[in-house]
Amino acid sequence: MDQFRSFDQLRTNELSVLRHGFFKLWFELTDGQFCYGKLSYGNFWKTIYILEVEKKTWIIKRKGIFKRSFLINDLDGMNLGVVTPEIWSRKIRLSMNNGFEAVYLNKKLISRTFTLTNDQFGDILNIRTELWGFKKPFKISFDLDMLKKIPELPLLALLGVNLVLIKQAKAANAAS
């Protein structure tokens, strides 16, 4: 975990997500010079997701085989929160055990921007899907002041990228 730079040292409000590998796929959160985090898969079937930043690692996995919800755990297995897609809606609700609640959603019907919103803070971050971006599929933008207000911002950014990848995989399976 020494290869990651701390989010406290971040000086730009936009990060890119780089895609690495083909068979063993993983994604890197970078500003072009430094690496701030990593999203990888825990198994071949892509049912366990590993999110890593400087001093923290989170494991995201389904609540059950036929469940829609995802559990957010730390390395010790302690539950930190739940991510639940709403039925008949484009919203994905995030509920953390520390009381933080937010919603991931596309604000417009046809939009490439996936937004995390909260009642208290408003729009926290935006994840924009790049057209023809195979190597750099996403751009994440946020306000630098949010780093002081929301300490879980690295988790929220990588979790948002993971949710967009899950939505893209579901859309590709439905089209085939």
Residue frames relative to the residue before (quaternion, step in Angstrom):
aa qw qx qy qz dx dy dz
M 1.0000 0.0000 0.0000 0.0000 0.00 0.00 0.00
D 0.4825 0.6825 -0.4306 0.3405 3.57 1.24 0.05
Q 0.5957 0.6022 -0.3627 0.3887 3.58 1.19 -0.35
F 0.6421 0.5269 -0.3280 0.4499 3.62 1.21 -0.27
R 0.3464 -0.7125 0.5732 0.2093 3.53 -1.10 0.76
S 0.5571 -0.6307 0.4346 0.3210 3.56 -1.10 0.72
F 0.5218 -0.6330 0.4767 0.3159 3.57 -1.11 0.70
D 0.5527 0.6091 -0.3903 0.4137 3.59 1.21 -0.36
Q 0.6965 0.4616 -0.2579 0.4851 3.58 1.17 -0.57
L 0.4217 0.7171 -0.4521 0.3218 3.58 1.29 0.10
R 0.1221 -0.8253 0.5506 0.0264 3.59 -0.84 1.01
T 0.6914 0.4066 -0.2734 0.5310 3.58 1.26 0.04
N 0.4074 -0.7276 0.4951 0.2439 3.56 -1.14 0.53
E 0.7152 0.3644 -0.2627 0.5355 3.61 1.22 0.24
L 0.0923 -0.7851 0.6123 0.0147 3.53 -0.90 1.02
S 0.3127 -0.7258 0.5812 0.1939 3.54 -1.21 0.58
V 0.2797 -0.7101 0.6166 0.1932 3.51 -1.28 0.47
L 0.1598 -0.7922 0.5859 0.0597 3.57 -0.70 1.15
R 0.3179 -0.7357 0.5723 0.1736 3.54 -1.02 0.87
H 0.0486 -0.7910 0.6099 -0.0020 3.58 -0.93 0.96
G 0.8037 0.2976 -0.2222 0.4649 3.53 -1.17 0.65
F 0.2949 -0.7324 0.5808 0.1982 3.51 -1.32 0.24
F 0.7682 0.2898 -0.1730 0.5440 3.58 0.73 -1.01
K 0.7388 0.2218 -0.1489 0.6187 3.60 1.06 -0.73
L 0.0943 -0.8590 0.5032 -0.0105 3.51 0.35 1.37
W 0.1319 0.7576 -0.6355 0.0688 3.57 -1.11 0.78
F 0.2889 -0.7632 0.5634 0.1290 3.55 -1.23 0.59
E 0.2241 -0.7806 0.5776 0.0834 3.53 -1.05 0.90
L 0.2833 -0.7378 0.5932 0.1533 3.57 -0.99 0.91
T 0.1245 0.8239 -0.5296 0.1589 3.59 -0.41 1.21
D 0.3582 -0.6964 0.5699 0.2490 3.53 -1.31 0.33
G 0.6700 -0.4645 0.2876 0.5026 3.58 1.29 0.15
Q 0.7684 0.2900 -0.1613 0.5473 3.57 1.18 -0.54
F 0.8065 0.1604 -0.0521 0.5666 3.57 0.91 -0.93
C 0.3898 -0.6864 0.5637 0.2434 3.55 -1.26 0.55
Y 0.1791 -0.8144 0.5484 0.0626 3.58 -0.80 1.05
G 0.8173 -0.0654 0.0590 0.5694 3.60 1.13 -0.40
K 0.2218 -0.7668 0.5935 0.1031 3.52 -1.35 0.25
L 0.1402 -0.7403 0.6533 0.0735 3.54 -1.16 0.79
S 0.0995 0.7870 -0.6008 0.0993 3.56 -0.69 1.10
Y 0.4737 -0.6644 0.5072 0.2775 3.53 -1.33 0.19
G 0.4307 -0.7371 0.4727 0.2186 3.55 -0.96 0.92
N 0.7991 0.0916 -0.0600 0.5912 3.59 1.17 -0.39
F 0.7148 -0.4768 0.3195 0.3994 3.54 -1.33 0.23
W 0.7106 0.4735 -0.2578 0.4521 3.61 1.02 -0.79
K 0.3919 -0.7565 0.4456 0.2750 3.59 1.33 0.08
T 0.3964 0.6989 -0.4999 0.3231 3.57 0.84 0.99
I 0.7135 0.3064 -0.2166 0.5917 3.59 1.30 -0.23
Y 0.1286 -0.7967 0.5899 0.0274 3.56 -0.78 1.10
I 0.1695 -0.7811 0.5961 0.0762 3.58 -0.93 0.91
L 0.1005 -0.7816 0.6154 0.0141 3.56 -0.74 1.15
E 0.0283 -0.8190 0.5722 -0.0325 3.59 -0.68 1.11
V 0.0057 0.7365 -0.6763 -0.0107 3.53 -1.18 0.77
E 0.8364 -0.2686 0.1177 0.4630 3.58 -1.30 -0.09
K 0.8461 0.0592 0.0023 0.5297 3.61 0.54 -1.06
K 0.7136 0.4144 -0.2435 0.5097 3.60 1.24 0.10
T 0.0755 -0.7539 0.6509 0.0486 3.50 -1.28 0.59
W 0.1015 -0.7822 0.6139 0.0322 3.55 -0.94 0.96
I 0.2019 -0.7514 0.6175 0.1158 3.53 -1.17 0.67
I 0.1395 -0.7813 0.6075 0.0333 3.55 -0.78 1.13
K 0.1607 0.7804 -0.5942 0.1102 3.57 -0.82 0.97
R 0.6268 -0.5515 0.3989 0.3793 3.53 -1.24 0.49
K 0.5643 -0.6105 0.4517 0.3239 3.52 -1.19 0.70
G 0.7738 -0.1163 0.1016 0.6143 3.56 1.12 -0.71
I 0.7158 -0.4535 0.3005 0.4378 3.56 -1.26 0.17
F 0.8015 0.2509 -0.1235 0.5286 3.59 0.85 -0.92
K 0.4873 0.6578 -0.4269 0.3842 3.60 1.21 0.43
R 0.4253 -0.7001 0.5170 0.2483 3.54 -1.19 0.60
S 0.6290 0.5825 -0.3212 0.4024 3.58 1.17 -0.59
F 0.2452 -0.7321 0.6192 0.1433 3.52 -1.29 0.59
L 0.2919 -0.7373 0.5841 0.1732 3.56 -1.08 0.77
I 0.2335 -0.7357 0.6188 0.1461 3.57 -1.07 0.79
N 0.0096 0.8068 -0.5871 0.0657 3.58 -0.58 1.20
D 0.3942 -0.6585 0.5648 0.3033 3.54 -1.26 0.36
L 0.7431 -0.4124 0.2640 0.4560 3.61 -1.24 -0.05
D 0.6581 0.5101 -0.3101 0.4589 3.60 1.14 -0.57
G 0.5533 -0.6251 0.3846 0.3939 3.59 1.26 -0.13
M 0.4614 0.6758 -0.4552 0.3510 3.59 1.26 0.12
N 0.4243 -0.7129 0.5054 0.2373 3.55 -0.86 1.02
L 0.1699 -0.8051 0.5648 0.0631 3.59 -0.81 1.07
G 0.8012 -0.1638 0.1254 0.5617 3.59 1.15 -0.47
V 0.3301 -0.7179 0.5829 0.1893 3.51 -1.42 0.05
V 0.1687 -0.7419 0.6414 0.0985 3.55 -1.12 0.79
T 0.0078 0.8228 -0.5648 0.0632 3.58 -0.65 1.15
P 0.2963 -0.7277 0.5878 0.1929 3.61 -0.71 1.02
E 0.3955 -0.7221 0.5142 0.2404 3.57 -0.89 0.91
I 0.4981 -0.6468 0.4915 0.3033 3.55 -1.16 0.66
W 0.8497 0.0776 -0.1106 0.5097 3.56 -1.03 0.92
S 0.6577 0.4342 -0.3169 0.5277 3.55 1.06 0.74
R 0.4632 -0.6661 0.5093 0.2870 3.54 -1.25 0.40
K 0.5365 0.6484 -0.3882 0.3755 3.57 1.28 -0.03
I 0.1372 -0.7437 0.6498 0.0770 3.51 -1.22 0.72
R 0.2353 -0.8128 0.5252 0.0908 3.56 -0.48 1.24
L 0.1647 -0.7647 0.6197 0.0642 3.54 -1.02 0.97
S 0.0072 0.7867 -0.6160 0.0403 3.58 -0.78 1.04
M 0.1586 -0.7898 0.5894 0.0612 3.56 -0.53 1.21
N 0.5780 -0.6110 0.4213 0.3392 3.57 -1.16 0.56
N 0.6404 0.5206 -0.3369 0.4532 3.62 1.18 -0.35
G 0.6578 -0.5394 0.2919 0.4371 3.60 1.28 0.21
F 0.5316 0.6222 -0.4139 0.3986 3.61 1.23 -0.19
E 0.0137 0.7832 -0.6206 0.0358 3.56 -0.92 0.99
A 0.0687 0.7837 -0.6111 0.0874 3.55 -1.00 0.87
V 0.2964 -0.7396 0.5810 0.1662 3.54 -1.35 0.24
Y 0.2429 -0.7160 0.6371 0.1499 3.56 -1.01 0.93
L 0.2052 0.7853 -0.5653 0.1470 3.59 -0.87 0.90
N 0.3965 -0.6155 0.6076 0.3078 3.50 -1.40 0.24
K 0.3896 -0.7625 0.4638 0.2272 3.59 -0.55 1.13
K 0.7520 0.2647 -0.1628 0.5813 3.57 1.11 -0.67
L 0.6487 -0.5468 0.3637 0.3848 3.55 -1.20 0.52
I 0.7701 0.1375 -0.0727 0.6187 3.57 0.89 -0.93
S 0.2885 0.7494 -0.5293 0.2739 3.52 -0.10 1.33
R 0.3547 -0.7231 0.5523 0.2148 3.55 -1.15 0.65
T 0.6334 0.5342 -0.3214 0.4584 3.59 1.29 -0.01
F 0.1650 -0.7599 0.6276 0.0391 3.53 -0.85 1.14
T 0.1197 -0.8431 0.5242 -0.0091 3.58 -0.47 1.24
L 0.2384 -0.7227 0.6290 0.1591 3.53 -1.18 0.72
T 0.0179 -0.8126 0.5814 -0.0365 3.58 -0.63 1.15
N 0.1110 -0.7562 0.6438 0.0375 3.50 -1.30 0.61
D 0.5671 -0.6132 0.4229 0.3514 3.59 -1.08 0.65
Q 0.7137 0.4634 -0.2596 0.4567 3.58 0.96 -0.82
F 0.7995 0.3174 -0.1407 0.4901 3.60 0.86 -0.99
G 0.4452 -0.6713 0.4755 0.3537 3.62 1.16 -0.33
D 0.7769 -0.2332 0.2203 0.5417 3.58 -1.00 -0.86
I 0.2403 -0.7974 0.5422 0.1119 3.56 -0.61 1.16
L 0.7907 -0.1426 0.1112 0.5848 3.58 0.85 -0.94
N 0.2506 -0.7397 0.6087 0.1399 3.53 -1.32 0.49
I 0.1331 -0.7597 0.6326 0.0703 3.56 -0.97 0.91
R 0.0974 -0.8165 0.5690 0.0072 3.56 -0.46 1.23
T 0.3288 -0.7288 0.5722 0.1827 3.55 -0.85 1.03
E 0.3201 -0.7586 0.5407 0.1723 3.55 -0.79 1.04
L 0.4291 -0.6690 0.5406 0.2757 3.56 -1.06 0.75
W 0.8433 0.0645 -0.1003 0.5240 3.54 -0.95 0.94
G 0.4665 0.6821 -0.4430 0.3476 3.57 1.08 0.62
F 0.0492 -0.8254 0.5623 0.0072 3.57 0.21 1.22
K 0.7270 0.4028 -0.2345 0.5042 3.59 0.92 -0.88
K 0.7697 0.1562 -0.0913 0.6122 3.60 1.08 -0.76
P 0.0717 -0.8721 0.4825 0.0402 3.61 0.30 1.20
F 0.8153 0.1911 -0.0772 0.5411 3.63 1.12 -0.56
K 0.1536 -0.7181 0.6678 0.1216 3.52 -1.37 0.50
I 0.1536 -0.7817 0.6014 0.0614 3.57 -0.90 0.97
S 0.0153 -0.7973 0.6032 -0.0156 3.57 -0.77 1.03
F 0.0875 0.7734 -0.6187 0.1069 3.55 -1.10 0.83
D 0.5453 -0.5834 0.4867 0.3541 3.53 -1.35 0.21
L 0.4865 -0.6883 0.4529 0.2907 3.61 -0.85 0.94
D 0.5895 0.5758 -0.3709 0.4283 3.60 1.16 -0.47
M 0.5710 0.6023 -0.3777 0.4105 3.60 1.18 -0.44
L 0.5570 0.6110 -0.3957 0.3998 3.61 1.17 -0.47
K 0.6793 0.4710 -0.2876 0.4838 3.58 1.08 -0.70
K 0.6950 0.4812 -0.2716 0.4600 3.59 1.05 -0.76
I 0.7891 0.1963 -0.0748 0.5772 3.59 1.00 -0.86
P 0.2408 -0.8104 0.5141 0.1451 3.63 -0.19 1.19
E 0.6646 0.5075 -0.3058 0.4552 3.64 1.17 -0.44
L 0.2889 0.8019 -0.4913 0.1792 3.63 1.18 0.28
P 0.6263 0.5119 -0.3722 0.4552 3.69 0.93 -0.61
L 0.6338 0.5162 -0.3236 0.4766 3.58 1.02 -0.78
L 0.6713 0.5094 -0.3017 0.4459 3.58 0.88 -0.92
A 0.6525 0.5131 -0.3162 0.4593 3.60 1.00 -0.79
L 0.7045 0.4478 -0.2715 0.4791 3.58 0.81 -0.97
L 0.6203 0.5308 -0.3375 0.4685 3.59 1.08 -0.67
G 0.6362 0.5270 -0.3226 0.4619 3.59 1.02 -0.74
V 0.6318 0.5107 -0.3237 0.4849 3.58 1.01 -0.80
N 0.6439 0.5247 -0.3152 0.4591 3.57 0.98 -0.85
L 0.6642 0.5008 -0.3056 0.4633 3.60 0.94 -0.85
V 0.6275 0.5127 -0.3380 0.4787 3.61 1.03 -0.70
L 0.6505 0.5097 -0.3187 0.4642 3.60 0.97 -0.80
I 0.6355 0.5144 -0.3247 0.4755 3.60 1.04 -0.73
K 0.6512 0.5070 -0.3128 0.4701 3.60 0.97 -0.85
Q 0.6511 0.5102 -0.3167 0.4642 3.60 0.99 -0.80
A 0.6506 0.5128 -0.3145 0.4636 3.60 1.00 -0.79
K 0.6429 0.5099 -0.3173 0.4755 3.59 1.03 -0.78
A 0.6538 0.5036 -0.3133 0.4699 3.58 0.98 -0.81
A 0.6551 0.5032 -0.3177 0.4655 3.59 0.99 -0.75
N 0.6511 0.4983 -0.3155 0.4777 3.59 1.05 -0.72
A 0.6586 0.5061 -0.3171 0.4578 3.59 1.01 -0.72
A 0.6653 0.5108 -0.3018 0.4532 3.59 1.10 -0.66
S 0.7012 0.4708 -0.2853 0.4531 3.59 1.09 -0.53
